[in-house]
């Protein structure tokens, strides 16, 4: 079998319209803090179902700003999933808060609402759901836990922007949501992120946080010396996104519907093909009340000792497979803080058996068939 073409697990899809949009900015008067940023934010709100979007220079910046704007501070606890990129927890640490990890549901890899309920303490300031691989969380139960406990719900939609829960954009469900615009995400600004919310105060605090805590809003100023006047009212950061990035994103988001449709086509083809492997691979769970974003297509082997040989066999066949994720608390930084193996057994088992296969809009039909052939060959050789 030929395996000459390398196929990564994810990749951006740039066309001439995207290139033209960036070149137009280079020829304009503004390279940063200009009109392209507002155009991107308007496009995000239209697609994401929120009243406000505050664009930033990375998804991590957006998480940091969102937690700050929602009141997270020294001594608080932020309750989240371990099956995520470290930034979801790190942003709490930046503010002096303690991440608390609740275990996941075995079929989707998403945070288990009952584990969340059990982990809430008087110090819990925020619950942060993460839509692992693009599958929306069980928001019906999470919203109930939030209501019962009085702890607000936020969401990390880095994988799921454009996905839907019960017919509504998943980024509009929680009090506030964060998205990422990294190249492998649903659409890209090269690097970037945004806070989405209907809450005016969260939006305003997020906006100030990205610009050193500075405001020019006349309703917020304590004094006003003239039209030039601005005040630094809180300690913020330089998390601004450039007009170059924003122009790319505003162009990209126009094709987000097509990008998502292609991801779903690829996932459907994988389901059809990999069912033939029977018990050799467990396919991703997909519940009835959602529209999946398919940022990742994650399969699982039967036993942890099979994962490495299966992964290596796929790499030998020129597939750029990956593993998402080592549970956050198992990273040395968190282990040094006292977190221990065994904290979330389902998340650990998920990690020990999972492999992420290629799925991205730029894949051709022949790419998809090549992935299928190589995965089937590797599974029959290594897992049977």
C-alpha positions as CSV (number, residue, x, y, z in Angstrom):
1,X,0.0,0.0,0.0
2,X,1.3,3.4,-0.9
3,X,1.7,5.8,2.0
4,X,3.8,8.4,0.3
5,X,1.7,11.5,1.1
6,X,2.0,12.9,4.6
7,X,-1.5,13.8,6.0
8,X,-1.5,15.8,9.3
9,X,-4.2,15.6,11.9
10,X,-5.2,19.2,11.2
11,X,-4.4,22.2,8.9
12,X,-5.6,25.6,7.9
13,X,-7.4,26.2,4.6
14,X,-6.3,29.5,3.0
15,X,-7.7,30.8,-0.3
16,X,-7.1,33.8,-2.5
17,X,-9.9,35.8,-0.7
18,X,-8.1,35.4,2.6
19,X,-4.8,36.5,1.0
20,X,-6.5,39.5,-0.6
21,X,-8.1,40.5,2.7
22,X,-4.7,40.6,4.4
23,X,-3.0,42.5,1.5
24,X,-5.8,45.1,1.7
25,X,-4.9,45.8,5.3
26,X,-1.2,46.1,4.4
27,X,-2.2,48.8,2.0
28,X,-4.5,50.6,4.5
29,X,-3.8,53.1,7.2
30,X,-4.3,50.6,10.1
31,X,-2.2,47.6,10.9
32,X,-3.6,47.2,14.4
33,X,-6.5,48.5,16.6
34,X,-8.3,49.5,13.4
35,X,-11.6,48.7,11.6
36,X,-10.8,45.1,10.7
37,X,-11.0,44.1,14.4
38,X,-14.6,45.4,14.7
39,X,-15.6,43.6,11.5
40,X,-14.2,40.4,12.8
41,X,-16.1,40.8,16.1
42,X,-19.3,41.5,14.3
43,X,-18.9,38.4,12.2
44,X,-18.2,36.3,15.3
45,X,-21.3,37.6,17.1
46,X,-23.4,36.9,14.0
47,X,-22.2,33.3,13.7
48,X,-21.8,32.6,17.5
49,X,-25.2,33.9,18.7
50,X,-23.9,36.3,21.3
51,X,-24.4,40.1,21.7
52,X,-20.7,40.8,22.2
53,X,-17.4,39.4,20.9
54,X,-14.0,40.7,22.2
55,X,-11.2,39.5,19.9
56,X,-7.7,38.9,21.3
57,X,-4.3,37.6,20.2
58,X,-4.8,34.0,21.3
59,X,-7.3,31.6,22.8
60,X,-5.2,31.6,26.0
61,X,-5.5,35.4,26.3
62,X,-9.3,35.1,25.8
63,X,-9.5,32.5,28.6
64,X,-7.5,34.7,30.9
65,X,-9.7,37.7,30.1
66,X,-12.9,35.8,30.5
67,X,-11.9,34.4,33.9
68,X,-10.9,37.9,35.0
69,X,-14.1,39.5,33.7
70,X,-16.2,36.8,35.6
71,X,-14.5,37.7,38.8
72,X,-11.9,34.9,39.3
73,X,-9.2,35.9,41.7
74,X,-6.8,34.9,44.4
75,X,-8.0,31.9,46.5
76,X,-10.9,31.0,44.2
77,X,-11.4,27.6,42.6
78,X,-12.1,27.1,38.9
79,X,-13.8,23.7,38.2
80,X,-13.0,22.2,34.9
81,X,-12.1,19.1,33.0
82,X,-8.6,17.5,32.9
83,X,-9.1,16.4,29.2
84,X,-8.2,19.7,27.6
85,X,-5.2,21.8,26.6
86,X,-3.4,23.1,29.6
87,X,-4.4,26.7,29.0
88,X,-7.9,26.0,30.3
89,X,-6.4,25.4,33.8
90,X,-3.4,27.7,33.4
91,X,-5.6,30.8,33.0
92,X,-7.0,30.2,36.5
93,X,-3.5,30.0,37.9
94,X,-2.6,33.3,36.2
95,X,-5.2,34.9,38.5
96,X,-4.1,33.1,41.7
97,X,-7.0,30.6,41.5
98,X,-6.8,26.9,42.0
99,X,-7.9,24.5,39.2
100,X,-10.2,21.7,40.4
101,X,-10.6,18.8,38.0
102,X,-13.8,16.8,37.6
103,X,-13.8,13.5,35.7
104,X,-15.3,13.0,32.2
105,X,-17.9,10.9,30.5
106,X,-16.4,7.9,28.8
107,X,-18.3,8.2,25.4
108,X,-17.6,11.9,24.6
109,X,-14.7,12.8,26.8
110,X,-16.7,15.8,28.0
111,X,-16.9,16.8,31.7
112,X,-19.4,14.8,33.7
113,X,-22.0,17.1,35.3
114,X,-22.4,14.8,38.3
115,X,-18.7,14.9,38.9
116,X,-18.9,18.7,38.7
117,X,-21.7,18.8,41.3
118,X,-19.7,16.6,43.6
119,X,-16.6,18.8,43.3
120,X,-18.2,22.2,44.1
121,X,-17.1,23.8,47.3
122,X,-17.7,27.3,48.9
123,X,-14.6,28.5,47.1
124,X,-15.8,27.5,43.6
125,X,-16.0,30.7,41.6
126,X,-16.5,29.3,38.1
127,X,-17.4,26.1,36.2
128,X,-15.7,25.8,32.9
129,X,-17.0,23.3,30.4
130,X,-14.8,22.2,27.4
131,X,-16.4,20.8,24.3
132,X,-13.9,18.1,23.7
133,X,-13.2,17.4,20.0
134,X,-16.1,19.7,19.0
135,X,-18.8,17.7,20.7
136,X,-21.0,20.0,22.9
137,X,-21.1,19.1,26.6
138,X,-24.3,18.0,28.4
139,X,-25.3,21.6,28.9
140,X,-28.8,20.8,30.2
141,X,-27.3,19.1,33.2
142,X,-24.5,21.5,33.6
143,X,-26.9,24.5,33.6
144,X,-28.9,22.8,36.3
145,X,-25.8,22.3,38.4
146,X,-24.9,25.9,37.9
147,X,-28.4,27.0,38.9
148,X,-28.5,24.8,41.9
149,X,-25.1,25.8,43.2
150,X,-25.2,29.5,42.2
151,X,-21.8,29.1,40.4
152,X,-21.8,30.6,36.9
153,X,-21.0,28.4,33.9
154,X,-18.5,29.4,31.3
155,X,-17.4,27.4,28.2
156,X,-14.2,26.7,26.4
157,X,-15.5,26.4,22.8
158,X,-12.0,26.3,21.2
159,X,-12.9,23.0,19.5
160,X,-16.6,23.7,18.9
161,X,-17.3,27.1,17.5
162,X,-20.1,26.6,14.9
163,X,-21.4,23.4,16.6
164,X,-24.9,23.5,18.1
165,X,-26.6,22.2,21.2
166,X,-30.4,21.8,21.1
167,X,-30.4,23.9,17.9
168,X,-28.6,26.9,19.3
169,X,-24.9,27.9,18.7
170,X,-22.9,26.2,21.5
171,X,-21.0,29.4,22.1
172,X,-24.2,31.1,23.2
173,X,-25.2,28.7,25.9
174,X,-23.0,29.7,28.9
175,X,-22.7,33.1,30.6
176,X,-19.5,33.6,28.6
177,X,-17.5,31.5,26.1
178,X,-14.0,31.5,24.7
179,X,-13.0,30.5,21.2
180,X,-9.6,29.9,19.6
181,X,-8.6,30.9,16.1
182,X,-5.4,28.9,15.9
183,X,-4.7,27.4,12.4
184,X,-6.2,24.0,13.2
185,X,-9.4,25.4,14.8
186,X,-12.8,25.9,13.0
187,X,-11.5,29.1,11.3
188,X,-8.2,31.0,11.8
189,X,-6.6,34.3,12.3
190,X,-3.2,32.5,12.5
191,X,-3.2,33.1,16.3
192,X,-6.2,34.5,18.0
193,X,-9.1,34.0,20.3
194,X,-12.3,35.8,21.5
195,X,-14.6,36.1,24.5
196,X,-18.3,35.8,23.6
197,X,-21.1,36.9,25.9
198,X,-24.4,38.6,26.2
199,X,-23.3,40.3,29.4
200,X,-22.3,44.0,29.0
201,X,-20.1,44.1,32.0
202,X,-18.1,40.9,31.1
203,X,-17.6,42.3,27.6
204,X,-16.4,45.6,28.8
205,X,-14.1,44.2,31.4
206,X,-12.7,41.8,28.8
207,X,-12.1,44.6,26.4
208,X,-10.3,46.7,29.0
209,X,-8.2,43.7,30.1
210,X,-6.8,43.2,26.6
211,X,-5.6,46.9,26.4
212,X,-3.7,47.3,29.7
213,X,-6.9,48.0,31.7
214,X,-7.4,51.3,29.8
215,X,-10.8,52.8,29.0
216,X,-12.0,55.8,27.0
217,X,-15.6,55.2,27.8
218,X,-17.0,58.5,29.1
219,X,-19.5,56.7,31.4
220,X,-16.6,55.0,33.1
221,X,-14.1,57.8,33.4
222,X,-13.5,59.3,36.9
223,X,-12.4,62.6,35.2
224,X,-12.4,63.9,31.7
225,X,-9.6,66.3,30.6
226,X,-10.5,66.3,26.9
227,X,-11.1,64.2,23.8
228,X,-7.6,62.6,24.2
229,X,-8.2,61.5,27.8
230,X,-8.1,57.8,28.9
231,X,-7.6,56.1,32.2
232,X,-6.1,52.8,33.3
233,X,-8.6,51.5,35.8
234,X,-7.4,47.9,36.2
235,X,-4.2,45.9,35.7
236,X,-4.6,44.4,32.2
237,X,-2.4,43.1,29.5
238,X,-1.5,43.8,25.8
239,X,-3.7,41.1,24.3
240,X,-4.8,43.0,21.2
241,X,-5.2,41.3,17.9
242,X,-3.9,43.0,14.8
243,X,-5.9,44.1,11.8
244,X,-3.9,41.7,9.7
245,X,-5.1,38.8,11.8
246,X,-8.6,40.2,12.0
247,X,-8.9,40.6,8.3
248,X,-7.9,37.0,7.8
249,X,-10.4,35.8,10.3
250,X,-13.3,37.9,8.9
251,X,-12.6,36.4,5.5
252,X,-12.3,32.9,6.9
253,X,-15.5,33.0,8.9
254,X,-17.5,33.5,5.7
255,X,-16.6,29.9,4.8
256,X,-17.1,28.4,8.3
257,X,-20.4,26.8,7.3
258,X,-18.6,25.0,4.4
259,X,-15.7,24.1,6.7
260,X,-18.0,22.5,9.2
261,X,-20.0,20.7,6.5
262,X,-16.7,19.2,5.2
263,X,-15.6,18.1,8.6
264,X,-19.0,16.3,9.1
265,X,-18.7,14.6,5.7
266,X,-15.3,13.3,6.6
267,X,-16.5,12.1,10.0
268,X,-19.4,10.3,8.4
269,X,-17.1,8.5,6.0
270,X,-14.9,7.4,8.8
271,X,-17.8,6.0,10.8
272,X,-18.9,4.0,7.8
273,X,-15.5,2.6,7.1
274,X,-14.2,2.0,10.6
275,X,-17.3,0.1,11.8
276,X,-15.9,-2.7,9.7
277,X,-13.1,-3.0,12.3
278,X,-15.5,-4.2,14.9
279,X,-14.1,-4.2,18.4
280,X,-10.6,-3.2,17.3
281,X,-11.4,0.5,17.6
282,X,-14.0,2.4,19.7
283,X,-15.4,5.3,17.6
284,X,-16.3,8.7,19.0
285,X,-19.6,9.1,20.8
286,X,-22.1,11.4,19.3
287,X,-25.3,12.3,21.1
288,X,-28.7,13.1,19.5
289,X,-29.3,16.7,20.6
290,X,-26.1,18.2,19.1
291,X,-24.5,19.1,15.9
292,X,-20.8,18.1,16.2
293,X,-18.0,20.5,15.2
294,X,-15.5,17.6,14.5
295,X,-12.4,19.5,15.4
296,X,-10.9,16.1,16.2
297,X,-11.9,12.5,15.2
298,X,-10.7,10.5,18.2
299,X,-10.6,6.7,18.2
300,X,-9.7,4.5,21.1
301,X,-7.9,1.1,21.3
302,X,-9.1,-1.6,23.6
303,X,-6.1,-1.6,26.0
304,X,-3.5,1.0,26.9
305,X,-0.5,-1.2,25.9
306,X,-1.9,-1.2,22.3
307,X,-1.9,2.6,21.9
308,X,1.8,3.2,21.3
309,X,2.3,0.4,18.7
310,X,-0.9,1.6,16.9
311,X,0.3,5.2,17.0
312,X,3.7,4.3,15.7
313,X,2.2,2.1,12.9
314,X,0.1,5.1,11.7
315,X,3.1,7.4,11.8
316,X,5.1,4.9,9.8
317,X,2.2,5.1,7.2
318,X,2.7,8.9,7.0
319,X,-0.3,9.9,9.0
320,X,0.3,12.8,11.3
321,X,-1.8,11.4,14.1
322,X,-1.8,13.0,17.6
323,X,-3.0,12.3,21.1
324,X,-5.4,14.7,22.9
325,X,-4.7,15.1,25.8
326,X,-2.5,14.1,28.7
327,X,-4.8,15.0,31.7
328,X,-3.7,18.5,32.7
329,X,-2.9,17.5,36.3
330,X,-0.4,14.9,35.1
331,X,1.9,17.6,33.6
332,X,5.0,18.0,35.9
333,X,4.0,21.6,36.8
334,X,0.7,20.4,38.2
335,X,2.2,17.3,39.8
336,X,4.6,19.6,41.6
337,X,1.6,21.4,43.0
338,X,0.4,18.2,44.6
339,X,-2.1,16.8,42.0
340,X,-1.8,13.0,41.7
341,X,-2.4,10.2,39.3
342,X,-5.8,8.6,39.9
343,X,-7.7,11.9,40.4
344,X,-9.9,11.4,37.4
345,X,-9.7,7.7,36.4
346,X,-12.0,8.0,33.3
347,X,-10.0,10.8,31.9
348,X,-6.8,8.9,32.5
349,X,-8.2,5.8,30.7
350,X,-9.4,7.9,27.8
351,X,-5.9,9.4,27.4
352,X,-4.2,6.0,27.6
353,X,-6.2,4.6,24.7
354,X,-6.9,7.5,22.4
355,X,-5.5,8.6,19.0
356,X,-6.6,11.6,16.9
357,X,-7.0,11.0,13.2
358,X,-6.7,13.6,10.4
359,X,-9.8,15.7,9.9
360,X,-9.7,19.1,8.4
361,X,-11.6,20.9,5.5
362,X,-8.8,20.9,3.0
363,X,-8.7,17.1,2.9
364,X,-9.5,15.8,-0.6
365,X,-11.6,12.7,-1.1
366,X,-8.4,10.8,-1.9
367,X,-6.9,12.0,1.3
368,X,-9.8,10.7,3.2
369,X,-9.6,7.3,1.5
370,X,-5.9,7.2,2.2
371,X,-6.5,7.7,5.9
372,X,-9.1,5.0,5.9
373,X,-6.9,2.5,4.1
374,X,-3.9,3.2,6.4
375,X,-5.9,3.1,9.6
376,X,-7.5,-0.2,8.6
377,X,-4.2,-1.7,7.7
378,X,-2.6,-0.6,10.9
379,X,-5.5,-1.7,13.0
380,X,-5.5,-5.2,11.5
381,X,-1.8,-5.5,11.8
382,X,-1.4,-4.2,15.3
383,X,-4.7,-4.5,17.1
384,X,-6.1,-7.8,15.8
